[in-house]
């Protein structure tokens, strides 16, 4: 079975941009990275920094595989494993009542606290990458390239806007508490 080339291109671009932005944010805030991982309280303290940098390396591999198409199925599989793993880590901390910690996504200018919306966002993104596992995309026509690139960029823009809205909601609630 062959995936529609436009859908495959849109999924690839969305995933590549999300993971590349996550890597850039983690590198930009590298001094906070190990602390964010440690805040999840899922690993012994000594493993937080190595695990954080391992995640950065894996996210780099995902972005490169999705953008280049080399090892596409493996890159998509790794992306899905990472996204589901992040969702599970967030969900576990939410179940523990730990909503105030930063998600560690580093995709927003504002801190993103854990929320069900972030868990669902990761699971939705994993589902959007799943077609890349099923089969290789067929040869894309020029119109399919335009459709795929446009859809991928639009999906990424929507992803970023929704992330900012979630962050702003938490930020405004914090300001109301602080100045009320």
Secondary structure, DSSP 8 states (H G I E B T S, - for coil): --B-HHHHHHHHHHHHHHHHHHHHHHHHTHHHHHHHHHHT--S-HHHHHHHHHHHHHHHHHHHHHHHH-TTHHHHHHHHHHHHHHHHHHHHHHHHTT--SSB-S---SSS--B--HHHHHHHHHHHHHHHHHHH--B----HHHHHHHHHHHHHHHHHHHHHHHHHHHHHHHHHHHHHH-
